[in-house]
Amino acid sequence: MEHDSRNKGILPRGLGMIPYQLPSSVELADATIKELADYDVVMWEKHGIFAVDRDVMAAFDQIDVLNKSALIYIAAKNMGFEPDGMSQEQMKEMSVAFNLPK
């Protein structure tokens, strides 16, 4: 699969979080639409993930990168390592280098 260069920044627009709403409800749909104004990927608390992109494979790629990142984080925590993530300066450098939106 060809990877979009935006994935070098994991989720360049970040991850929107939506508090629990009944699955398939109008409230969940409305909250999702609202979060999509700022994010391409949103996580539904206690339910799942939703992504949008130029096509279904690009949207899947966003979720796949997020999933892999979460697995790495969980593995590090299970080994007793506390991941500290990237600093704001490192994220800014990456955003400039890869022309990321955030």
Summary of the structure (lengths in Angstrom):
residues: 102
radius of gyration: 14.8
end to end distance: 24.8
largest distance: 41.4
contacts: 236
relative contact order: 0.18
helix: 47%
strand: 12%
